[in-house]
Every structure is written in structure tokens, then in C-alpha cells.
Amino acid sequence: MKAVEFEATMSQGGEIVLPAEFLAEIPAGQQLKVVVMWETGSVDAAWRAAGRLRFEEAYSAEDVIYDQLIDETPGR
């Protein structure tokens, strides 16, 4: 099985156009398996919030020493 990946935009009529360079490779009448992926803002925000929560849960009071080290400027 061959696979290609490309970016496209769906038209108002629900059509997705294959780039010309791939059309020449696919024999007419060939059965295709299609996977469509798109970004959703709400899913991205949920993942970011979950990741931030996990990060903050791992942060302990003892870790404040690292914040102090970052804020110090070299005395040279």
C-alpha cells in the first residue's frame, strides 16, 4: 500500500482536491483509503490545560531554589 500526505482545504461543497502530482500516480478506478485530520481550537486548549496541570502537579516547594538561581545575575 502506498501513502501520500498533503495539505488541502475543503470546498463549500465538501470536496477535497488531490494535488496534480499525486493524481498521476493513482490508477483510475483504484480503491482509496482516506483519513482526514483537522485542528480544533478547543481540543488544543484542552491538551494545553491538561499538560500545564500535570506540570504544576510535579512542581514542589523545594523547586523554588531553581527559580532563585535563574533570577540571579552573575556577579562578575
N, CA, C and O atoms as a Tripos MOL2 file, in Angstrom:
@<TRIPOS>MOLECULE
protein
  304   303    76     0     0
PROTEIN
NO_CHARGES

@<TRIPOS>ATOM
      1 N           0.8590   -1.1740    0.0000 N.3       1 MET1
      2 CA          0.0000    0.0000    0.0000 C.3       1 MET1
      3 C           0.8990    1.2300    0.0000 C.2       1 MET1
      4 O           1.8460    1.3120    0.7830 O.2       1 MET1
      5 N           0.6060    2.1760   -0.8700 N.am      2 LYS2
      6 CA          1.3320    3.4490   -0.9100 C.3       2 LYS2
      7 C           0.5310    4.4910   -0.1570 C.2       2 LYS2
      8 O          -0.6890    4.3790   -0.0310 O.2       2 LYS2
      9 N           1.2150    5.4940    0.3390 N.am      3 ALA3
     10 CA          0.5440    6.5740    1.0550 C.3       3 ALA3
     11 C           1.1790    7.9010    0.6610 C.2       3 ALA3
     12 O           2.3780    7.9700    0.3910 O.2       3 ALA3
     13 N           0.3720    8.9440    0.6300 N.am      4 VAL4
     14 CA          0.8520   10.2990    0.3940 C.3       4 VAL4
     15 C           0.2420   11.2040    1.4490 C.2       4 VAL4
     16 O          -0.8350   10.9210    1.9740 O.2       4 VAL4
     17 N           0.9220   12.2740    1.7510 N.am      5 GLU5
     18 CA          0.4110   13.2510    2.7090 C.3       5 GLU5
     19 C           0.5110   14.6270    2.0710 C.2       5 GLU5
     20 O           1.5270   14.9730    1.4700 O.2       5 GLU5
     21 N          -0.5390   15.3980    2.2070 N.am      6 PHE6
     22 CA         -0.5550   16.7490    1.6630 C.3       6 PHE6
     23 C          -1.5590   17.5690    2.4360 C.2       6 PHE6
     24 O          -2.4290   17.0210    3.1130 O.2       6 PHE6
     25 N          -1.4440   18.8820    2.3380 N.am      7 GLU7
     26 CA         -2.4060   19.7730    2.9710 C.3       7 GLU7
     27 C          -3.3740   20.2710    1.9100 C.2       7 GLU7
     28 O          -2.9820   20.5400    0.7750 O.2       7 GLU7
     29 N          -4.6240   20.3900    2.2830 N.am      8 ALA8
     30 CA         -5.6560   20.8520    1.3680 C.3       8 ALA8
     31 C          -6.7370   21.5690    2.1710 C.2       8 ALA8
     32 O          -6.7430   21.5400    3.4020 O.2       8 ALA8
     33 N          -7.6290   22.1960    1.4640 N.am      9 THR9
     34 CA         -8.7710   22.8730    2.0750 C.3       9 THR9
     35 C         -10.0390   22.2880    1.4790 C.2       9 THR9
     36 O         -10.1160   22.0540    0.2730 O.2       9 THR9
     37 N         -11.0290   22.0540    2.3220 N.am     10 MET10
     38 CA        -12.2910   21.5330    1.8360 C.3      10 MET10
     39 C         -13.1280   22.6860    1.2770 C.2      10 MET10
     40 O         -13.2350   23.7440    1.8970 O.2      10 MET10
     41 N         -13.7120   22.4710    0.1150 N.am     11 SER11
     42 CA        -14.5510   23.4990   -0.5030 C.3      11 SER11
     43 C         -15.9020   23.5720    0.1980 C.2      11 SER11
     44 O         -16.2380   22.7020    1.0010 O.2      11 SER11
     45 N         -16.6640   24.5980   -0.1030 N.am     12 GLN12
     46 CA        -18.0140   24.7460    0.4570 C.3      12 GLN12
     47 C         -18.8880   23.5490    0.0940 C.2      12 GLN12
     48 O         -19.8020   23.1960    0.8400 O.2      12 GLN12
     49 N         -18.6080   22.9220   -1.0550 N.am     13 GLY13
     50 CA        -19.3710   21.7650   -1.4940 C.3      13 GLY13
     51 C         -18.8930   20.4570   -0.9010 C.2      13 GLY13
     52 O         -19.4360   19.3980   -1.2170 O.2      13 GLY13
     53 N         -17.8760   20.5130   -0.0380 N.am     14 GLY14
     54 CA        -17.3840   19.3080    0.6110 C.3      14 GLY14
     55 C         -16.3600   18.5400   -0.1980 C.2      14 GLY14
     56 O         -16.1390   17.3560    0.0590 O.2      14 GLY14
     57 N         -15.7340   19.1770   -1.1610 N.am     15 GLU15
     58 CA        -14.7460   18.4930   -1.9990 C.3      15 GLU15
     59 C         -13.3220   18.8220   -1.5470 C.2      15 GLU15
     60 O         -13.0250   19.9480   -1.1500 O.2      15 GLU15
     61 N         -12.4590   17.8210   -1.6150 N.am     16 ILE16
     62 CA        -11.0370   17.9920   -1.3540 C.3      16 ILE16
     63 C         -10.3130   17.6080   -2.6340 C.2      16 ILE16
     64 O         -10.4960   16.5090   -3.1580 O.2      16 ILE16
     65 N          -9.4990   18.5110   -3.1260 N.am     17 VAL17
     66 CA         -8.8050   18.2790   -4.3930 C.3      17 VAL17
     67 C          -7.4350   17.6760   -4.1280 C.2      17 VAL17
     68 O          -6.6610   18.1940   -3.3230 O.2      17 VAL17
     69 N          -7.1410   16.5690   -4.8190 N.am     18 LEU18
     70 CA         -5.8180   15.9570   -4.7300 C.3      18 LEU18
     71 C          -4.8450   16.7640   -5.5790 C.2      18 LEU18
     72 O          -5.1950   17.1700   -6.6870 O.2      18 LEU18
     73 N          -3.6430   17.0040   -5.0900 N.am     19 PRO19
     74 CA         -2.6440   17.7120   -5.8910 C.3      19 PRO19
     75 C          -2.3250   16.9330   -7.1720 C.2      19 PRO19
     76 O          -2.3200   15.7020   -7.1700 O.2      19 PRO19
     77 N          -2.0650   17.6440   -8.2410 N.am     20 ALA20
     78 CA         -1.8340   17.0360   -9.5590 C.3      20 ALA20
     79 C          -0.7040   16.0150   -9.5430 C.2      20 ALA20
     80 O          -0.7780   15.0030  -10.2390 O.2      20 ALA20
     81 N           0.3490   16.2690   -8.7530 N.am     21 GLU21
     82 CA          1.4820   15.3380   -8.7470 C.3      21 GLU21
     83 C           1.0960   13.9610   -8.1990 C.2      21 GLU21
     84 O           1.7650   12.9750   -8.5110 O.2      21 GLU21
     85 N           0.0450   13.8700   -7.3980 N.am     22 PHE22
     86 CA         -0.4120   12.5840   -6.8890 C.3      22 PHE22
     87 C          -1.4300   11.9400   -7.8200 C.2      22 PHE22
     88 O          -1.5310   10.7140   -7.8730 O.2      22 PHE22
     89 N          -2.1730   12.7400   -8.5440 N.am     23 LEU23
     90 CA         -3.1790   12.1890   -9.4650 C.3      23 LEU23
     91 C          -2.5430   11.2830  -10.5050 C.2      23 LEU23
     92 O          -3.1350   10.2740  -10.8880 O.2      23 LEU23
     93 N          -1.3530   11.6230  -10.9670 N.am     24 ALA24
     94 CA         -0.6730   10.8160  -11.9790 C.3      24 ALA24
     95 C          -0.2470    9.4560  -11.4340 C.2      24 ALA24
     96 O          -0.1010    8.5040  -12.2010 O.2      24 ALA24
     97 N          -0.0460    9.3510  -10.1200 N.am     25 GLU25
     98 CA          0.4120    8.1000   -9.5130 C.3      25 GLU25
     99 C          -0.7250    7.1220   -9.2150 C.2      25 GLU25
    100 O          -0.4870    5.9210   -9.0870 O.2      25 GLU25
    101 N          -1.9470    7.6210   -9.1050 N.am     26 ILE26
    102 CA         -3.0660    6.7680   -8.6880 C.3      26 ILE26
    103 C          -3.8260    6.2850   -9.9250 C.2      26 ILE26
    104 O          -4.3700    7.1000  -10.6710 O.2      26 ILE26
    105 N          -3.8680    4.9800  -10.1460 N.am     27 PRO27
    106 CA         -4.6050    4.4580  -11.3130 C.3      27 PRO27
    107 C          -6.1030    4.7690  -11.2070 C.2      27 PRO27
    108 O          -6.6750    4.7100  -10.1180 O.2      27 PRO27
    109 N          -6.7230    5.0940  -12.3210 N.am     28 ALA28
    110 CA         -8.1690    5.3620  -12.3540 C.3      28 ALA28
    111 C          -8.9300    4.1410  -11.8550 C.2      28 ALA28
    112 O          -8.5860    3.0110  -12.2020 O.2      28 ALA28
    113 N          -9.9500    4.3580  -11.0540 N.am     29 GLY29
    114 CA        -10.7730    3.2820  -10.5320 C.3      29 GLY29
    115 C         -10.1790    2.5900   -9.3140 C.2      29 GLY29
    116 O         -10.7790    1.6520   -8.7900 O.2      29 GLY29
    117 N          -9.0210    3.0290   -8.8560 N.am     30 GLN30
    118 CA         -8.3520    2.4150   -7.6980 C.3      30 GLN30
    119 C          -9.1350    2.7250   -6.4220 C.2      30 GLN30
    120 O          -9.5460    3.8640   -6.1980 O.2      30 GLN30
    121 N          -9.3370    1.7040   -5.5900 N.am     31 GLN31
    122 CA         -9.9840    1.8910   -4.2900 C.3      31 GLN31
    123 C          -9.0230    2.6490   -3.3860 C.2      31 GLN31
    124 O          -7.8450    2.2960   -3.3150 O.2      31 GLN31
    125 N          -9.4950    3.6850   -2.6910 N.am     32 LEU32
    126 CA         -8.6460    4.5030   -1.8250 C.3      32 LEU32
    127 C          -9.1100    4.4340   -0.3730 C.2      32 LEU32
    128 O         -10.3020    4.2960   -0.0980 O.2      32 LEU32
    129 N          -8.1730    4.5280    0.5340 N.am     33 LYS33
    130 CA         -8.4840    4.6660    1.9550 C.3      33 LYS33
    131 C          -8.1390    6.1150    2.2980 C.2      33 LYS33
    132 O          -7.0150    6.5570    2.0600 O.2      33 LYS33
    133 N          -9.0900    6.8490    2.8520 N.am     34 VAL34
    134 CA         -8.9110    8.2750    3.1030 C.3      34 VAL34
    135 C          -8.9980    8.5460    4.6010 C.2      34 VAL34
    136 O          -9.9270    8.0930    5.2690 O.2      34 VAL34
    137 N          -8.0260    9.2840    5.1220 N.am     35 VAL35
    138 CA         -8.0180    9.7450    6.5070 C.3      35 VAL35
    139 C          -7.9730   11.2640    6.4510 C.2      35 VAL35
    140 O          -7.1060   11.8400    5.7950 O.2      35 VAL35
    141 N          -8.8960   11.9060    7.1310 N.am     36 VAL36
    142 CA         -8.9550   13.3630    7.1400 C.3      36 VAL36
    143 C          -8.7140   13.8360    8.5710 C.2      36 VAL36
    144 O          -9.3850   13.3900    9.5010 O.2      36 VAL36
    145 N          -7.7480   14.7450    8.7410 N.am     37 MET37
    146 CA         -7.4260   15.2860   10.0610 C.3      37 MET37
    147 C          -7.4770   16.8070    9.9820 C.2      37 MET37
    148 O          -7.0750   17.4050    8.9830 O.2      37 MET37
    149 N          -7.9720   17.4150   11.0390 N.am     38 TRP38
    150 CA         -8.0040   18.8700   11.0930 C.3      38 TRP38
    151 C          -7.8320   19.3190   12.5270 C.2      38 TRP38
    152 O          -8.1180   18.5760   13.4650 O.2      38 TRP38
    153 N          -7.3590   20.5470   12.6850 N.am     39 GLU39
    154 CA         -7.1290   21.1180   14.0030 C.3      39 GLU39
    155 C          -8.4270   21.7000   14.5510 C.2      39 GLU39
    156 O          -9.2190   22.2980   13.8230 O.2      39 GLU39
    157 N          -8.6190   21.5140   15.8280 N.am     40 THR40
    158 CA         -9.7370   22.1560   16.5050 C.3      40 THR40
    159 C          -9.1810   22.9350   17.6730 C.2      40 THR40
    160 O          -8.4190   22.3950   18.4750 O.2      40 THR40
    161 N          -9.5480   24.1810   17.7770 N.am     41 GLY41
    162 CA         -9.0350   25.0380   18.8310 C.3      41 GLY41
    163 C          -9.3650   24.5340   20.2180 C.2      41 GLY41
    164 O          -8.5320   24.6360   21.1190 O.2      41 GLY41
    165 N         -10.5490   23.9960   20.4160 N.am     42 SER42
    166 CA        -10.9440   23.5500   21.7480 C.3      42 SER42
    167 C         -10.1460   22.3340   22.1950 C.2      42 SER42
    168 O          -9.8280   22.2120   23.3770 O.2      42 SER42
    169 N          -9.8200   21.4460   21.2860 N.am     43 VAL43
    170 CA         -9.0260   20.2750   21.6420 C.3      43 VAL43
    171 C          -7.6210   20.7200   22.0140 C.2      43 VAL43
    172 O          -7.0560   20.2360   22.9950 O.2      43 VAL43
    173 N          -7.0530   21.6350   21.2430 N.am     44 ASP44
    174 CA         -5.7160   22.1420   21.5260 C.3      44 ASP44
    175 C          -5.6710   22.8020   22.9010 C.2      44 ASP44
    176 O          -4.7360   22.5720   23.6670 O.2      44 ASP44
    177 N          -6.6550   23.6040   23.2150 N.am     45 ALA45
    178 CA         -6.7090   24.2750   24.5090 C.3      45 ALA45
    179 C          -6.8300   23.2580   25.6450 C.2      45 ALA45
    180 O          -6.2160   23.4290   26.6990 O.2      45 ALA45
    181 N          -7.6080   22.2130   25.4380 N.am     46 ALA46
    182 CA         -7.7790   21.1840   26.4630 C.3      46 ALA46
    183 C          -6.4600   20.4410   26.7060 C.2      46 ALA46
    184 O          -6.1040   20.1650   27.8510 O.2      46 ALA46
    185 N          -5.7410   20.1190   25.6320 N.am     47 TRP47
    186 CA         -4.4480   19.4440   25.7790 C.3      47 TRP47
    187 C          -3.4620   20.3320   26.5120 C.2      47 TRP47
    188 O          -2.7300   19.8620   27.3830 O.2      47 TRP47
    189 N          -3.4350   21.6070   26.1710 N.am     48 ARG48
    190 CA         -2.5170   22.5320   26.8350 C.3      48 ARG48
    191 C          -2.8440   22.6440   28.3270 C.2      48 ARG48
    192 O          -1.9430   22.6370   29.1650 O.2      48 ARG48
    193 N          -4.1200   22.7470   28.6490 N.am     49 ALA49
    194 CA         -4.5320   22.8560   30.0490 C.3      49 ALA49
    195 C          -4.1570   21.5930   30.8240 C.2      49 ALA49
    196 O          -3.6800   21.6790   31.9560 O.2      49 ALA49
    197 N          -4.3690   20.4280   30.2250 N.am     50 ALA50
    198 CA         -4.0300   19.1690   30.8860 C.3      50 ALA50
    199 C          -2.5210   19.0630   31.0870 C.2      50 ALA50
    200 O          -2.0650   18.6230   32.1430 O.2      50 ALA50
    201 N          -1.7520   19.4590   30.0920 N.am     51 GLY51
    202 CA         -0.2950   19.4270   30.2130 C.3      51 GLY51
    203 C           0.2050   20.3810   31.2800 C.2      51 GLY51
    204 O           1.1040   20.0430   32.0500 O.2      51 GLY51
    205 N          -0.3700   21.5660   31.3280 N.am     52 ARG52
    206 CA          0.0190   22.5490   32.3470 C.3      52 ARG52
    207 C          -0.2950   22.0180   33.7510 C.2      52 ARG52
    208 O           0.5050   22.1740   34.6730 O.2      52 ARG52
    209 N          -1.4650   21.3920   33.9040 N.am     53 LEU53
    210 CA         -1.8600   20.8330   35.1950 C.3      53 LEU53
    211 C          -0.8710   19.7550   35.6390 C.2      53 LEU53
    212 O          -0.4450   19.7380   36.7940 O.2      53 LEU53
    213 N          -0.5060   18.8530   34.7220 N.am     54 ARG54
    214 CA          0.4540   17.7860   35.0560 C.3      54 ARG54
    215 C           1.7970   18.3770   35.4620 C.2      54 ARG54
    216 O           2.4300   17.9070   36.4070 O.2      54 ARG54
    217 N           2.2280   19.4120   34.7410 N.am     55 PHE55
    218 CA          3.4970   20.0520   35.0530 C.3      55 PHE55
    219 C           3.4480   20.6780   36.4450 C.2      55 PHE55
    220 O           4.3710   20.5030   37.2410 O.2      55 PHE55
    221 N           2.3890   21.3940   36.7310 N.am     56 GLU56
    222 CA          2.2730   22.0720   38.0210 C.3      56 GLU56
    223 C           2.1350   21.0840   39.1800 C.2      56 GLU56
    224 O           2.5930   21.3670   40.2870 O.2      56 GLU56
    225 N           1.5130   19.9370   38.9420 N.am     57 GLU57
    226 CA          1.3930   18.9300   39.9930 C.3      57 GLU57
    227 C           2.7580   18.3730   40.3850 C.2      57 GLU57
    228 O           2.9600   17.9800   41.5340 O.2      57 GLU57
    229 N           3.6900   18.3390   39.4430 N.am     58 ALA58
    230 CA          5.0190   17.7940   39.7160 C.3      58 ALA58
    231 C           5.9290   18.8150   40.3910 C.2      58 ALA58
    232 O           6.9820   18.4470   40.9100 O.2      58 ALA58
    233 N           5.5470   20.0760   40.3940 N.am     59 TYR59
    234 CA          6.3500   21.1500   40.9850 C.3      59 TYR59
    235 C           6.1620   21.1320   42.4950 C.2      59 TYR59
    236 O           5.0290   21.1230   42.9770 O.2      59 TYR59
    237 N           7.2560   21.1270   43.2450 N.am     60 SER60
    238 CA          7.1500   21.0940   44.7050 C.3      60 SER60
    239 C           7.7490   22.3640   45.3100 C.2      60 SER60
    240 O           8.4030   23.1420   44.6150 O.2      60 SER60
    241 N           7.5250   22.5640   46.5780 N.am     61 ALA61
    242 CA          8.0310   23.7540   47.2740 C.3      61 ALA61
    243 C           9.5600   23.8230   47.2060 C.2      61 ALA61
    244 O          10.1250   24.9140   47.1430 O.2      61 ALA61
    245 N          10.2240   22.6830   47.2180 N.am     62 GLU62
    246 CA         11.6840   22.6560   47.1430 C.3      62 GLU62
    247 C          12.2050   23.1600   45.8040 C.2      62 GLU62
    248 O          13.3590   23.5790   45.7120 O.2      62 GLU62
    249 N          11.3820   23.1280   44.7710 N.am     63 ASP63
    250 CA         11.8100   23.5520   43.4390 C.3      63 ASP63
    251 C          12.0000   25.0630   43.3270 C.2      63 ASP63
    252 O          12.5440   25.5370   42.3300 O.2      63 ASP63
    253 N          11.5690   25.8180   44.3150 N.am     64 VAL64
    254 CA         11.6980   27.2690   44.2660 C.3      64 VAL64
    255 C          13.1700   27.6910   44.1950 C.2      64 VAL64
    256 O          13.4640   28.7840   43.7120 O.2      64 VAL64
    257 N          14.0910   26.8590   44.6580 N.am     65 ILE65
    258 CA         15.5210   27.1690   44.5830 C.3      65 ILE65
    259 C          15.9540   27.3810   43.1360 C.2      65 ILE65
    260 O          16.8160   28.2160   42.8640 O.2      65 ILE65
    261 N          15.3650   26.6340   42.2110 N.am     66 TYR66
    262 CA         15.7220   26.7890   40.8020 C.3      66 TYR66
    263 C          15.2520   28.1350   40.2640 C.2      66 TYR66
    264 O          15.9400   28.7470   39.4470 O.2      66 TYR66
    265 N          14.1030   28.5970   40.7050 N.am     67 ASP67
    266 CA         13.6200   29.9140   40.3020 C.3      67 ASP67
    267 C          14.5860   30.9850   40.7750 C.2      67 ASP67
    268 O          14.8700   31.9330   40.0430 O.2      67 ASP67
    269 N          15.0970   30.8410   42.0030 N.am     68 GLN68
    270 CA         16.0430   31.8180   42.5540 C.3      68 GLN68
    271 C          17.3570   31.8040   41.7530 C.2      68 GLN68
    272 O          17.9340   32.8590   41.4920 O.2      68 GLN68
    273 N          17.8220   30.6230   41.3690 N.am     69 LEU69
    274 CA         19.0590   30.5320   40.5950 C.3      69 LEU69
    275 C          18.9120   31.1850   39.2210 C.2      69 LEU69
    276 O          19.8400   31.8340   38.7390 O.2      69 LEU69
    277 N          17.7650   31.0170   38.5980 N.am     70 ILE70
    278 CA         17.5240   31.6180   37.2910 C.3      70 ILE70
    279 C          17.5010   33.1360   37.3840 C.2      70 ILE70
    280 O          17.9980   33.8220   36.4910 O.2      70 ILE70
    281 N          16.9220   33.6680   38.4690 N.am     71 ASP71
    282 CA         16.7750   35.1080   38.6190 C.3      71 ASP71
    283 C          18.0740   35.8140   39.0100 C.2      71 ASP71
    284 O          18.1990   37.0250   38.8260 O.2      71 ASP71
    285 N          19.0390   35.0660   39.5460 N.am     72 GLU72
    286 CA         20.3030   35.6810   39.9670 C.3      72 GLU72
    287 C          21.1420   36.0020   38.7400 C.2      72 GLU72
    288 O          21.2160   35.2160   37.7960 O.2      72 GLU72
    289 N          21.7780   37.1800   38.7710 N.am     73 THR73
    290 CA         22.7060   37.5270   37.6960 C.3      73 THR73
    291 C          24.1230   37.2600   38.1740 C.2      73 THR73
    292 O          24.4180   37.4380   39.3560 O.2      73 THR73
    293 N          24.9980   36.8400   37.2860 N.am     74 PRO74
    294 CA         26.3770   36.5700   37.6850 C.3      74 PRO74
    295 C          27.0240   37.8270   38.2720 C.2      74 PRO74
    296 O          26.7900   38.9320   37.7810 O.2      74 PRO74
    297 N          27.8290   37.6650   39.3090 N.am     75 GLY75
    298 CA         28.4630   38.7840   39.9810 C.3      75 GLY75
    299 C          29.8020   39.1710   39.4010 C.2      75 GLY75
    300 O          30.5460   39.9110   40.0450 O.2      75 GLY75
    301 N          30.1340   38.7200   38.2490 N.am     76 ARG76
    302 CA         31.4430   39.0210   37.6710 C.3      76 ARG76
    303 C          31.4620   40.3100   36.9420 C.2      76 ARG76
    304 O          32.4970   40.6980   36.4010 O.2      76 ARG76
@<TRIPOS>BOND
     1     1     2 1
     2     2     3 1
     3     3     4 2
     4     3     5 am
     5     5     6 1
     6     6     7 1
     7     7     8 2
     8     7     9 am
     9     9    10 1
    10    10    11 1
    11    11    12 2
    12    11    13 am
    13    13    14 1
    14    14    15 1
    15    15    16 2
    16    15    17 am
    17    17    18 1
    18    18    19 1
    19    19    20 2
    20    19    21 am
    21    21    22 1
    22    22    23 1
    23    23    24 2
    24    23    25 am
    25    25    26 1
    26    26    27 1
    27    27    28 2
    28    27    29 am
    29    29    30 1
    30    30    31 1
    31    31    32 2
    32    31    33 am
    33    33    34 1
    34    34    35 1
    35    35    36 2
    36    35    37 am
    37    37    38 1
    38    38    39 1
    39    39    40 2
    40    39    41 am
    41    41    42 1
    42    42    43 1
    43    43    44 2
    44    43    45 am
    45    45    46 1
    46    46    47 1
    47    47    48 2
    48    47    49 am
    49    49    50 1
    50    50    51 1
    51    51    52 2
    52    51    53 am
    53    53    54 1
    54    54    55 1
    55    55    56 2
    56    55    57 am
    57    57    58 1
    58    58    59 1
    59    59    60 2
    60    59    61 am
    61    61    62 1
    62    62    63 1
    63    63    64 2
    64    63    65 am
    65    65    66 1
    66    66    67 1
    67    67    68 2
    68    67    69 am
    69    69    70 1
    70    70    71 1
    71    71    72 2
    72    71    73 am
    73    73    74 1
    74    74    75 1
    75    75    76 2
    76    75    77 am
    77    77    78 1
    78    78    79 1
    79    79    80 2
    80    79    81 am
    81    81    82 1
    82    82    83 1
    83    83    84 2
    84    83    85 am
    85    85    86 1
    86    86    87 1
    87    87    88 2
    88    87    89 am
    89    89    90 1
    90    90    91 1
    91    91    92 2
    92    91    93 am
    93    93    94 1
    94    94    95 1
    95    95    96 2
    96    95    97 am
    97    97    98 1
    98    98    99 1
    99    99   100 2
   100    99   101 am
   101   101   102 1
   102   102   103 1
   103   103   104 2
   104   103   105 am
   105   105   106 1
   106   106   107 1
   107   107   108 2
   108   107   109 am
   109   109   110 1
   110   110   111 1
   111   111   112 2
   112   111   113 am
   113   113   114 1
   114   114   115 1
   115   115   116 2
   116   115   117 am
   117   117   118 1
   118   118   119 1
   119   119   120 2
   120   119   121 am
   121   121   122 1
   122   122   123 1
   123   123   124 2
   124   123   125 am
   125   125   126 1
   126   126   127 1
   127   127   128 2
   128   127   129 am
   129   129   130 1
   130   130   131 1
   131   131   132 2
   132   131   133 am
   133   133   134 1
   134   134   135 1
   135   135   136 2
   136   135   137 am
   137   137   138 1
   138   138   139 1
   139   139   140 2
   140   139   141 am
   141   141   142 1
   142   142   143 1
   143   143   144 2
   144   143   145 am
   145   145   146 1
   146   146   147 1
   147   147   148 2
   148   147   149 am
   149   149   150 1
   150   150   151 1
   151   151   152 2
   152   151   153 am
   153   153   154 1
   154   154   155 1
   155   155   156 2
   156   155   157 am
   157   157   158 1
   158   158   159 1
   159   159   160 2
   160   159   161 am
   161   161   162 1
   162   162   163 1
   163   163   164 2
   164   163   165 am
   165   165   166 1
   166   166   167 1
   167   167   168 2
   168   167   169 am
   169   169   170 1
   170   170   171 1
   171   171   172 2
   172   171   173 am
   173   173   174 1
   174   174   175 1
   175   175   176 2
   176   175   177 am
   177   177   178 1
   178   178   179 1
   179   179   180 2
   180   179   181 am
   181   181   182 1
   182   182   183 1
   183   183   184 2
   184   183   185 am
   185   185   186 1
   186   186   187 1
   187   187   188 2
   188   187   189 am
   189   189   190 1
   190   190   191 1
   191   191   192 2
   192   191   193 am
   193   193   194 1
   194   194   195 1
   195   195   196 2
   196   195   197 am
   197   197   198 1
   198   198   199 1
   199   199   200 2
   200   199   201 am
   201   201   202 1
   202   202   203 1
   203   203   204 2
   204   203   205 am
   205   205   206 1
   206   206   207 1
   207   207   208 2
   208   207   209 am
   209   209   210 1
   210   210   211 1
   211   211   212 2
   212   211   213 am
   213   213   214 1
   214   214   215 1
   215   215   216 2
   216   215   217 am
   217   217   218 1
   218   218   219 1
   219   219   220 2
   220   219   221 am
   221   221   222 1
   222   222   223 1
   223   223   224 2
   224   223   225 am
   225   225   226 1
   226   226   227 1
   227   227   228 2
   228   227   229 am
   229   229   230 1
   230   230   231 1
   231   231   232 2
   232   231   233 am
   233   233   234 1
   234   234   235 1
   235   235   236 2
   236   235   237 am
   237   237   238 1
   238   238   239 1
   239   239   240 2
   240   239   241 am
   241   241   242 1
   242   242   243 1
   243   243   244 2
   244   243   245 am
   245   245   246 1
   246   246   247 1
   247   247   248 2
   248   247   249 am
   249   249   250 1
   250   250   251 1
   251   251   252 2
   252   251   253 am
   253   253   254 1
   254   254   255 1
   255   255   256 2
   256   255   257 am
   257   257   258 1
   258   258   259 1
   259   259   260 2
   260   259   261 am
   261   261   262 1
   262   262   263 1
   263   263   264 2
   264   263   265 am
   265   265   266 1
   266   266   267 1
   267   267   268 2
   268   267   269 am
   269   269   270 1
   270   270   271 1
   271   271   272 2
   272   271   273 am
   273   273   274 1
   274   274   275 1
   275   275   276 2
   276   275   277 am
   277   277   278 1
   278   278   279 1
   279   279   280 2
   280   279   281 am
   281   281   282 1
   282   282   283 1
   283   283   284 2
   284   283   285 am
   285   285   286 1
   286   286   287 1
   287   287   288 2
   288   287   289 am
   289   289   290 1
   290   290   291 1
   291   291   292 2
   292   291   293 am
   293   293   294 1
   294   294   295 1
   295   295   296 2
   296   295   297 am
   297   297   298 1
   298   298   299 1
   299   299   300 2
   300   299   301 am
   301   301   302 1
   302   302   303 1
   303   303   304 2
@<TRIPOS>SUBSTRUCTURE
     1 MET1         2 RESIDUE 1 A MET
     2 LYS2         6 RESIDUE 1 A LYS
     3 ALA3        10 RESIDUE 1 A ALA
     4 VAL4        14 RESIDUE 1 A VAL
     5 GLU5        18 RESIDUE 1 A GLU
     6 PHE6        22 RESIDUE 1 A PHE
     7 GLU7        26 RESIDUE 1 A GLU
     8 ALA8        30 RESIDUE 1 A ALA
     9 THR9        34 RESIDUE 1 A THR
    10 MET10       38 RESIDUE 1 A MET
    11 SER11       42 RESIDUE 1 A SER
    12 GLN12       46 RESIDUE 1 A GLN
    13 GLY13       50 RESIDUE 1 A GLY
    14 GLY14       54 RESIDUE 1 A GLY
    15 GLU15       58 RESIDUE 1 A GLU
    16 ILE16       62 RESIDUE 1 A ILE
    17 VAL17       66 RESIDUE 1 A VAL
    18 LEU18       70 RESIDUE 1 A LEU
    19 PRO19       74 RESIDUE 1 A PRO
    20 ALA20       78 RESIDUE 1 A ALA
    21 GLU21       82 RESIDUE 1 A GLU
    22 PHE22       86 RESIDUE 1 A PHE
    23 LEU23       90 RESIDUE 1 A LEU
    24 ALA24       94 RESIDUE 1 A ALA
    25 GLU25       98 RESIDUE 1 A GLU
    26 ILE26      102 RESIDUE 1 A ILE
    27 PRO27      106 RESIDUE 1 A PRO
    28 ALA28      110 RESIDUE 1 A ALA
    29 GLY29      114 RESIDUE 1 A GLY
    30 GLN30      118 RESIDUE 1 A GLN
    31 GLN31      122 RESIDUE 1 A GLN
    32 LEU32      126 RESIDUE 1 A LEU
    33 LYS33      130 RESIDUE 1 A LYS
    34 VAL34      134 RESIDUE 1 A VAL
    35 VAL35      138 RESIDUE 1 A VAL
    36 VAL36      142 RESIDUE 1 A VAL
    37 MET37      146 RESIDUE 1 A MET
    38 TRP38      150 RESIDUE 1 A TRP
    39 GLU39      154 RESIDUE 1 A GLU
    40 THR40      158 RESIDUE 1 A THR
    41 GLY41      162 RESIDUE 1 A GLY
    42 SER42      166 RESIDUE 1 A SER
    43 VAL43      170 RESIDUE 1 A VAL
    44 ASP44      174 RESIDUE 1 A ASP
    45 ALA45      178 RESIDUE 1 A ALA
    46 ALA46      182 RESIDUE 1 A ALA
    47 TRP47      186 RESIDUE 1 A TRP
    48 ARG48      190 RESIDUE 1 A ARG
    49 ALA49      194 RESIDUE 1 A ALA
    50 ALA50      198 RESIDUE 1 A ALA
    51 GLY51      202 RESIDUE 1 A GLY
    52 ARG52      206 RESIDUE 1 A ARG
    53 LEU53      210 RESIDUE 1 A LEU
    54 ARG54      214 RESIDUE 1 A ARG
    55 PHE55      218 RESIDUE 1 A PHE
    56 GLU56      222 RESIDUE 1 A GLU
    57 GLU57      226 RESIDUE 1 A GLU
    58 ALA58      230 RESIDUE 1 A ALA
    59 TYR59      234 RESIDUE 1 A TYR
    60 SER60      238 RESIDUE 1 A SER
    61 ALA61      242 RESIDUE 1 A ALA
    62 GLU62      246 RESIDUE 1 A GLU
    63 ASP63      250 RESIDUE 1 A ASP
    64 VAL64      254 RESIDUE 1 A VAL
    65 ILE65      258 RESIDUE 1 A ILE
    66 TYR66      262 RESIDUE 1 A TYR
    67 ASP67      266 RESIDUE 1 A ASP
    68 GLN68      270 RESIDUE 1 A GLN
    69 LEU69      274 RESIDUE 1 A LEU
    70 ILE70      278 RESIDUE 1 A ILE
    71 ASP71      282 RESIDUE 1 A ASP
    72 GLU72      286 RESIDUE 1 A GLU
    73 THR73      290 RESIDUE 1 A THR
    74 PRO74      294 RESIDUE 1 A PRO
    75 GLY75      298 RESIDUE 1 A GLY
    76 ARG76      302 RESIDUE 1 A ARG
